[in-house]
Amino acid sequence: MDALHECYDPEIPVNIVDLGLIYGVDIDNEQGSVQITMTLTAMGCPMAGEVMSEVQMRVEEVEDVKSCKVDITFDPPWSPDRMTEDAKWELGMV
C-alpha cells in the first residue's frame, strides 16, 4: 500500500489510494506476485495506460515482488464518496 500511495492521478493532485481508486490488492507470497484491481475517476480516461503502468512499476519495485498485474474495472463506478477525508480536504471538499 505504501507503493500505491506514491501513485497519483495525473489530473488530480491526490494519490490513488486516498482517491479510492484501489478496489483490491491480492498478494501471492509464494509466487511473489501481486494483483491490483482498481478503477479510474472517469471511463475513457486518456491517461489510463500511464496510471496502470505507474502502479505496476511502483509495486514491482517493492522487495520480494516479482510481478504485478493491474486490472481496471468500473463496477462499481467510482464516486467522490470513495475518497478519504484527507483527499476531500486537500481538494477543498470539506
C-alpha positions as CSV (number, residue, x, y, z in Angstrom):
1,M,0.0,0.0,0.0
2,D,2.9,2.3,0.6
3,A,3.9,1.9,-3.0
4,L,0.4,2.7,-4.2
5,H,0.4,5.9,-2.1
6,E,3.2,7.1,-4.4
7,C,0.9,6.9,-7.5
8,Y,-1.1,9.9,-8.4
9,D,-4.0,10.6,-10.7
10,P,-2.4,12.8,-13.4
11,E,-5.3,15.3,-13.3
12,I,-5.9,15.4,-9.5
13,P,-3.1,16.1,-7.0
14,V,-4.1,13.2,-4.7
15,N,-2.7,9.7,-4.6
16,I,-4.8,6.9,-6.0
17,V,-5.4,5.2,-2.6
18,D,-6.8,8.3,-1.0
19,L,-8.9,8.9,-4.1
20,G,-10.5,5.5,-3.5
21,L,-9.4,4.1,-6.8
22,I,-7.9,0.8,-5.4
23,Y,-10.6,-1.8,-5.1
24,G,-8.4,-4.8,-4.3
25,V,-4.9,-6.0,-3.7
26,D,-4.2,-9.7,-3.8
27,I,-0.8,-10.9,-2.8
28,D,0.7,-14.3,-3.6
29,N,3.7,-14.5,-1.3
30,E,4.9,-17.8,-2.7
31,Q,4.9,-16.6,-6.3
32,G,5.9,-13.0,-5.4
33,S,3.0,-11.8,-7.4
34,V,0.5,-9.0,-6.8
35,Q,-2.8,-8.4,-8.5
36,I,-4.3,-4.9,-8.3
37,T,-7.9,-4.2,-9.1
38,M,-8.6,-0.6,-9.5
39,T,-10.8,1.9,-11.2
40,L,-10.4,5.4,-12.7
41,T,-12.3,8.6,-11.9
42,A,-13.8,8.5,-15.4
43,M,-14.4,5.9,-18.1
44,G,-12.4,6.6,-21.2
45,C,-9.7,8.4,-19.2
46,P,-6.9,9.1,-21.8
47,M,-4.3,8.6,-19.0
48,A,-5.4,5.0,-18.1
49,G,-2.4,3.4,-19.6
50,E,0.0,5.7,-17.8
51,V,-1.7,5.1,-14.5
52,M,-1.7,1.4,-14.9
53,S,2.0,1.4,-15.9
54,E,3.0,3.5,-12.9
55,V,1.0,1.2,-10.5
56,Q,2.7,-1.8,-11.9
57,M,6.2,-0.2,-11.8
58,R,5.8,1.0,-8.2
59,V,4.6,-2.3,-6.9
60,E,7.3,-4.3,-8.8
61,E,9.9,-2.1,-7.0
62,V,8.7,-3.5,-3.6
63,E,11.1,-6.0,-2.2
64,D,10.2,-9.7,-3.0
65,V,7.6,-8.7,-5.6
66,K,8.4,-10.4,-8.9
67,S,5.4,-9.4,-10.9
68,C,2.3,-7.2,-10.7
69,K,-0.8,-7.3,-12.8
70,V,-3.2,-4.4,-12.9
71,D,-6.9,-4.8,-13.8
72,I,-9.2,-1.9,-14.4
73,T,-12.9,-2.2,-13.5
74,F,-15.8,0.2,-13.5
75,D,-18.0,-2.0,-11.3
76,P,-18.9,-0.4,-9.0
77,P,-18.3,3.0,-10.7
78,W,-16.1,5.4,-8.8
79,S,-17.6,8.4,-7.0
80,P,-16.2,11.0,-4.7
81,D,-17.8,9.1,-1.8
82,R,-14.9,6.7,-2.0
83,M,-12.3,9.4,-1.2
84,T,-10.7,9.6,2.2
85,E,-11.3,12.7,4.4
86,D,-7.7,13.7,3.7
87,A,-8.3,13.7,0.0
88,K,-11.5,15.7,0.3
89,W,-9.8,18.2,2.5
90,E,-6.9,18.5,0.1
91,L,-9.3,19.2,-2.8
92,G,-11.4,21.7,-0.7
93,M,-14.4,19.4,-0.5
94,V,-14.7,19.5,3.3
